[in-house]
């Protein structure tokens, strides 16, 4: 059994994240950086987070008896919509304590990822770009294509508003604003505005995120002991 646990821990750490054990609990730190890579392989010159690595990793974290909570560090430009939503849905469905911290940027599909944790934080200098669904490459100019874009956009809006305090009206206003992004419609919000709008729970640093996560872990352990 000990050998099996060691192998599991090694596999988790091999995926480029950190596992930290203290008297307060064991925290797995997962970084989402660069571009979220989905079904299409990104060029070698692009920093990517591969969703086929993250999905089984999240399942392992949720099932592991050794891990008490997940810290999600975000600095992403966005990427594949379906891959980003898949990761977001898994995180939002985890029972273990989860905290996200946006550093640098949490743009586009990075927004659902940021709000998927039970508690979300953002550094004051970090930014988040909110814009309508976009697609590169060959696009069929048919009504069905625009309907598909609209449905995906609705899915993103529903997920974000269900997992944060921002209203659909405010999020849609940000998404469709003009004059803020030179080549597109949308809005760039920074730390304080993201919190004021209800998109993110609070401003915070690494210390704040870890402290919140430890308090969530302690509360869960206390509740478990009470019910056992």
N, C-alpha and C positions, 0 to 999 in steps of 0.2 A: 504493500500500500504506500509506504514512504517513497519507494522507487517510482511509483506511478505519479505521485504528487510532484516529485522532483522533475520528471520528464514534462509534466504539464506546465510547470513554472518556466522551464527552459524554453518550451515552445512559445509561451507568451512573451518572454523577454527577447526571443529571436526576432520578433516582429517589430522591433524598434521602439518599444515603449518601456515604461518603468514600473517596477513593482516595489513598493515601499512598505516595510513592516515596522510598526512602532507599538508602544504599549497601548495606544489609542485605537489601533486597528491596522488592517492591511489595505492599501489603496493602489489601484491600478491606474496609471496615467497613460491616456491614449491621445496622441496628437493627430489632428486632421490638418494637413498643410497642403499648400499648392493647389493643384486642380484635382477634383474628385474624378477619378478615372472610372468609366463605366464599361459598356460593351465594346467601345473602340479604344485601342491602345494609343496613348498619347506619345508624341515624339520623345526621344531620349533626353532632349534638352529641357524638358518640362518637369518640374517637381510635381509628383502625383501622390495621391492616396488611393490605393486600389481597393475597391469595394469588396472584391472577392476575398481579400485578406481580412477586412474589418468585420464582415458578417459572422463568420465562424468564431472569430475572436470574441465578439460580444456574447455569443451563446456560451462560450467557455467561461467567460467572466461571470455570467449570471449563474451558472451551475456550480462554480468552484466554491468549495467550503473554505478555501484559504483567503478569498478576496472579500472584503467587506464593502467596498465602494469604488465608484469609477469617477475619475477626474478627466474631463474632456477639454483639451487645449486646442483652440481653433485659430488658425491664421490661413484662411483659404480664399481663393478668388472665385470659388464656385465650381461648376463643372456639369457632369452628367446629371440630369434632373432625376431620372428614375433611380439611379444609384444613390444619390443623396437622400432621396425620400425613403429608400429602403433602409439605409443606415439610421435615419431619423426615427422611423417607425420602431425599429428594434430597441433603440435607446429609450424611447418614450414608454415602451412596454416592459422595461426591466423593473423588477421589484426592489433591487438593491439601490441604495442611495447613489444619486448621480448629480454632479455639478459640472456646468460648462463655464469656461472662461474665454471670452473673445479677446485676442491679442493681435494688434496690427489690423486685421480685417476679417470680417465674417460675411462675405458678399454672396449675393445671389442665392444658390441652393444651400449656402452656408447658414442662412437664416433659420430654416427649419432645423438644421443640426444644432444650432445654438439654443433654440427654445425646447428641444427635445428632452433635455435634462430636467430633473425635478426642480433644480434651482439654477438660474442662469445669471452670469455676471459678465461685465465688460469693462475693460480698462478705459479710463477717461479719454485717452488719445486714439482708441480703436474706432474703426468706422465699419458701417454696414451699408451695402448698396442694395436697394430694393428696386426691382424693375420687372417688367412683364417677361413672360417666357420668350426666349429667343432660341433659334436653331440655325446652325451653320451647315454649309454644304448644300446638296441638292434638295430643294423643297418643292413639292407638287403644288402648283397654284390652283387648288380646288377648294370649294366650300368645306369639304370634310376636313381638310388640313387646318383651316382656321377654327373649326369646331373643336378639333383635337387640342389645339393650343389653348382655347378657352377652358376646356375641361381640366387640363393639367394645371392651368393657372388657378382655377377654383379649388383644386385639390391642395395646392400649396397654401392658398389663403385660408382654407378650412383648417389645415394642420397647424399653421402658425397661430391663428386666433384661438384654437382649442388648447394650445399649449403655452399661451402667454396671456397677458392682460390687455393687449391692443385690440381695438374693435375692428370689424371688417371694413367699416367705412374709412377709418384712419389708415389702415394698411393699404386699401385700394387707392386712397388719395396719394399716399407716398409712391405707390407703384406706377401711377399714371401721370405724375407731375411732369411738367415741361420746364426747361430753362436751367436745370441743375446739372445735367449730364450732356456734354457737348454732342455726342453722337447717338444719343438714345433718350427715351423718356424714363423717368424714375427719379429716385431721391437717394442722396447719401446722408445718412445720419451718423453722428458721432456719439460717444459714450453717454453723455448726459441727456441728450435728446432721445436716445434709444430707451433709456430708463423712464424718462418723463412721459413718453408715449405709451408705456406699458409693454413694449416689445421685449425688453430685458428686465429682469427682476431688480438688479441693483448694480451700482458701480463696485468694482473690486479689484484686488490684486491677487497674486498667488497665495499670499498668506490668508486673505479673506476667503478664498475658495477652499483652501485646505481646512481652515477652521470651521467653515460651514459644513463641509463634508464630514468632518470628525463628529460634529454635534449631531448630524443626521444619523450617523452610524451608532453613536451612543444611545440615541432615542430609540432606534430600531432594536438594539440589543436589550434595552430595558423593557420594551414592549413584548419582546419574545420571551423573556424570563417571566414576566407577569402572566402571560398566557399559557406557560408550560406547567 
